[in-house]
Amino acid sequence: MAKRKINWNSERILGLSAMSISFITLIIFIYQTNLMSKQNYLSILPYLQLSTANDPENNSYSLSIQNYGVGPAIIESVKLQFRGEEHDLKDYDHYLFNFLNAQDLGLDSLTHVDNSTLNPGMAIPSNTNYQIFEITTEKDYKAFLKSFVLLEADLSWEIKYKSIQDEHWVLSKDSDGPVKLD
């Protein structure tokens, strides 16, 4: 069998060069798209923290949840554990104060409590503070602190949330910060 010699003329060289450049450009495009996708994925990380504000001078106490991350945090569930029993916040119309009041610690005498729900599906935007409840009168403040001291030692909680990219985290009383579930 005789070897066939390839005739390298300028048209053939130009055609192969164009195909090679197109192939290299395609590889670079795929690589850049992959990098952009990873960057976008990493740039949406909601970071929730539960925060209390106890101000004895102004007789106020508040509990809020803050999103220090980038991108909204979407609440999935709120579980509470009190004296060995597990509770779902949905059983209390998603109001934390309703749960606290149901534990029979004398909180039903409080008259001025601003409180908000923690409904599943609720989004907490980045760099925002969502107030769960606040007590602002002297009488209610003193009654709350008296009862809450008894409650706090036996209370633990767990808030599960996700990002818009469906990454899941849990924030609990026992953790230093959110823990990624996936």
C-alpha positions in Angstrom: 0.0 0.0 0.0 1.4 3.3 -1.0 1.3 6.3 1.3 -0.7 9.2 0.1 0.9 12.5 0.4 -1.2 15.4 1.7 -1.0 18.4 -0.4 -0.7 21.4 1.9 -1.9 24.4 0.0 -2.9 27.8 1.5 -6.7 27.0 1.4 -6.2 23.8 3.3 -4.0 25.4 5.9 -6.5 28.3 6.3 -9.4 25.9 6.7 -7.7 23.8 9.4 -6.6 27.0 11.2 -10.2 28.3 11.2 -11.5 25.0 12.5 -8.8 24.8 15.2 -9.5 28.4 16.4 -13.2 27.7 16.5 -12.7 24.5 18.5 -10.4 26.3 21.0 -12.9 29.2 21.3 -15.7 26.7 22.0 -13.6 25.1 24.8 -12.8 28.6 26.3 -16.5 29.5 26.1 -17.6 26.3 28.0 -14.9 26.9 30.6 -15.9 30.6 31.2 -19.6 29.6 31.4 -18.7 27.0 34.0 -16.7 29.5 36.0 -19.6 32.1 35.8 -22.1 29.4 37.0 -19.9 28.5 40.0 -19.4 32.2 40.8 -23.2 32.8 40.7 -23.8 29.7 42.8 -21.3 30.9 45.5 -22.5 34.5 45.5 -26.0 33.5 46.7 -25.5 32.4 50.3 -28.1 33.5 52.8 -26.7 33.6 56.4 -29.3 33.8 59.1 -28.8 34.6 62.7 -31.3 34.9 65.6 -30.8 38.1 67.6 -32.3 39.3 70.9 -32.3 42.9 72.0 -32.9 43.3 75.8 -33.1 47.0 76.7 -33.9 47.4 80.4 -33.6 51.2 80.3 -36.5 51.4 77.8 -38.3 48.3 79.1 -38.2 46.5 75.7 -37.3 43.1 74.6 -37.3 41.9 71.0 -36.4 38.8 69.0 -35.5 39.0 65.4 -34.0 37.0 62.6 -31.3 38.7 60.4 -30.0 37.7 57.0 -26.4 38.8 56.8 -25.7 36.8 53.7 -26.2 37.4 50.0 -29.5 36.5 48.5 -32.8 35.7 50.2 -33.3 33.0 52.8 -36.6 31.1 52.3 -38.0 29.6 55.5 -38.9 25.9 55.2 -39.7 25.0 58.8 -39.4 26.0 62.4 -39.2 23.3 65.0 -39.1 23.9 68.8 -38.3 21.6 71.6 -39.4 22.4 75.1 -38.9 20.1 78.1 -38.3 17.1 75.9 -41.3 17.6 73.6 -40.9 18.5 70.0 -43.3 21.1 68.5 -43.8 22.5 65.0 -44.5 26.2 64.8 -47.2 25.5 62.3 -49.3 24.2 65.2 -49.2 27.7 66.7 -50.2 29.5 63.4 -46.5 30.1 62.8 -46.3 32.6 65.7 -43.4 32.0 68.1 -45.1 34.1 70.8 -48.2 31.8 70.5 -46.0 28.9 71.2 -44.3 30.6 74.2 -47.8 31.6 75.5 -49.0 28.0 75.2 -46.3 26.8 77.6 -48.3 28.1 80.5 -45.7 30.4 82.0 -48.0 33.4 82.7 -47.3 35.1 79.3 -51.1 35.3 78.6 -51.2 38.4 80.8 -49.1 40.4 78.4 -51.1 43.0 76.5 -48.7 44.8 74.2 -46.8 42.3 72.1 -46.0 43.0 68.5 -45.4 39.7 66.8 -44.9 38.3 63.3 -45.2 34.9 61.7 -42.4 32.6 60.5 -44.4 31.0 57.7 -42.8 28.4 55.4 -42.0 30.0 52.1 -41.4 33.4 53.6 -38.3 35.0 52.1 -36.1 37.1 54.3 -34.1 39.4 51.9 -30.4 39.8 52.4 -29.2 42.5 54.8 -32.6 42.7 56.5 -33.8 42.3 60.0 -37.2 40.5 60.5 -38.7 41.1 63.9 -40.4 38.0 65.3 -41.8 39.7 68.4 -41.2 42.8 70.5 -42.4 43.8 74.0 -42.3 47.5 74.8 -44.2 48.3 77.9 -42.7 48.2 81.4 -45.4 45.9 82.9 -45.2 43.5 80.0 -41.4 43.6 79.9 -41.0 42.7 83.6 -43.6 39.9 83.3 -42.0 38.5 80.2 -38.5 38.4 81.6 -39.7 36.7 84.8 -41.3 34.0 82.7 -38.7 33.8 79.9 -35.9 33.0 82.3 -37.8 29.8 83.3 -38.5 29.1 79.6 -35.2 29.8 78.0 -33.2 27.0 79.8 -35.6 24.3 78.5 -36.1 25.7 75.0 -34.2 24.7 71.9 -35.1 25.6 68.3 -34.2 24.7 64.7 -35.0 26.8 61.7 -34.5 25.2 58.3 -34.2 27.5 55.3 -33.0 27.4 51.7 -31.5 29.7 49.1 -33.1 30.5 45.7 -30.7 27.9 44.3 -32.2 25.2 46.5 -29.3 24.9 48.9 -30.5 24.0 52.4 -29.3 25.1 55.8 -30.3 24.7 59.4 -29.9 27.2 62.2 -30.3 25.9 65.7 -29.7 27.0 69.3 -26.8 24.6 69.6 -24.9 25.8 66.5 -22.5 28.7 66.1 -24.1 29.6 62.8 -26.0 28.0 59.9 -25.0 24.5 59.0 -25.3 23.4 55.3 -27.5 20.3 54.9 -26.6 19.2 51.4 
